[in-house]
């Protein structure tokens, strides 16, 4: 029994430094990735979802506040910046194919981006959500920093937007294979692009795990839809919220 | 590897600087990506030098979303009473977006292919 308070003290000491949050994130991901590989990389065993569930469980059980966890995890979070820049590499590799498919990709992007924003806002309002919830959910297909920026500008809740963006990413990465097979869409180029437009970085990560070509087009879809959402969402969302919310 | 990572950070800094200076609504890293893309197209030799590090970083892209995703612990309170709305809206809208993007892209590709085939047949017709 005398061991317990000591263990508590060690936990309190470690939790105060960024080390614990960082270690927790990496260990959870290693475990999640091991489960993912044991499931033969099935989209249903999405490693992001498993890792988030593991870390969240530890936080809830130990009572560690999110802000304390994030003090350590921010070092991982920071790498999103250079990783986004690095998406230019597979893109440049696929340049010849990209040139060839310019028109189809442009049409798909425009249709997909508008669908993402409008359907999310309309569904939220019709299902009884508040305008604030609609502002938070509207930019959900854009990559996290863009979506948070848009939501904040409109008067949504950026922290909630971050979670909705990640849910969209995970759900799309899980569902895409089944949906595309059912729609008889076989080309890795189209599958990757649609996954990137819809599910940003998490969809792109999943696409890279399938193959490089799909990953490159997903990265392209993610980058383009991020930019397009930053321009479309700030005026599309208020128009539809204004029309429906009375 | 260090030089490649430094290159990525330099482009991110350029992107952040430009978005700040021009007050663009786009995050710096996305502008950095576009700049690096143009640099790689202009100087293809750069591609071979940074590709290994870039691919390594992208291989673990999913790890980088874990910290923000754990934010669900903190954000849970803000959705109280609207869980069903949020889950349904996210799920249905995500499926719609996937389907519309893929269907439209594929439809335009098919249309282009048919046109190319049509032109070929016209060409053959002229020869005959």
Interface residues (C-beta under 8 A of the other chain):
Chain A: X21 X25 X26 X28 X29 X47 X48 X51 X52 X55 X56 X59 X60 X65 X66 X67 X69 X70 X73 X74 X76 X77 X79 X80 X81 X82 X83 X84 X85 X86 X87 X88 X89 X90 X91 X92 X93 X95 X101 X103 X104 X105 X107 X108 X109 X111 X112 X115 X116 X119 X120 X123 X124 X127 X128 X129 X130 X133 X137 X140 X141 X143 X144 X145 X146 X149 X150 X153 X157 X159 X160 X162 X163 X164 X165 X166 X167 X168 X169 X170 X171 X172 X175 X176 X179 X180 X183 X185 X187 X190 X191 X193 X194 X195 X197 X198 X199 X201 X202 X204 X205 X206 X208 X215 X219 X221 X223 X226 X227 X230 X231 X234
Chain B: X5 X8 X9 X11 X12 X15 X25 X26 X27 X28 X29 X30 X32 X33 X34 X35 X36 X37 X39 X40 X41 X44 X47 X50 X51 X53 X54 X55 X57 X58 X59 X61 X62 X63 X64 X65 X66 X67 X68 X69 X70 X71 X72 X73 X74 X75 X78 X79 X82 X84 X85 X86 X88 X89 X90 X91 X92 X93 X94 X95 X96 X97 X98 X99 X100 X101 X102 X103 X104 X105 X106 X108 X109 X112
